Each structure stands twice: as C-alpha cells, then as structure tokens.
Amino acid sequence: MKLTRDQLIGLYPALPTPTDPSGTVDRKATARLVEFLCSAGVTGLVPVGGTGEYPTLLPEERRAMVEVTMDAAAGRVPVVAGMLSPGFKESVLAATDFAAAGPTVSCSSRRTTT
C-alpha cells in the first residue's frame, strides 16, 4: 500500500502491545484490537508506536506486533510501525527488521541536539 499525503490526515492510534501470561505478544488479542479499531473508522494503525512498552520488548516481539497488525489490518488501513529506539543505529536496525514485516511506513521519534 502506497501512503499518500491525504492519508496522513486522520486518526492513527498508537496500539498497546497485548501480551499473554508468558509475556509474549498475544496475537489473538492484537487481531481483536485491530478489528475493533478498523471497524471504528481509524485512518491507520501505529503498532509499537508510543504507548510506553517499546523499550521493554525484544526486537522479535516488536516485529511480531507489526506482523500481526499487518495481517489483521489486511490492507484496509495503512500500518505505520513505530521506531522509538534511543539511537540512530538501533533505529536503522529496527527499520530494516520492520521492513521485512511489510508495514506501509515506519516512523521515528528521536531527540536531536544542536
């Protein structure tokens, strides 16, 4: 899915990452959340996009969250993978990993100094 300027207007909620009792990404709960949000009319979805758990998840758990979000969204809305890594190199690694999962785009939030 190609993201256009017009698609950047609207509601893109950051998704919390549901986990099961063992602490891994709960794929069924995530799929239900995506279905609920798509049914409610969101413009897009932002997995691992700023609800606080990014630093507590392993890279493979972040990717799993992006993958299940992509699968559940099924092309209905853009998926913008959140990259909240503290450093540039880690952000590049996250972007590369997320790209394999197939999100529409990845976004980064990084403090810069001058």
ABEGO torsion letter per residue (X at the ends): XBBBAAAABEBBBBBBBBBBAAGBBBAAAAAAAAAAAAAAGBABBBBGAGAGAAAABBAAAAAAAAAAAAAAAGGABBBBBBBABABAAAAAAAAAAAAAAGBABBBBBBBBBX
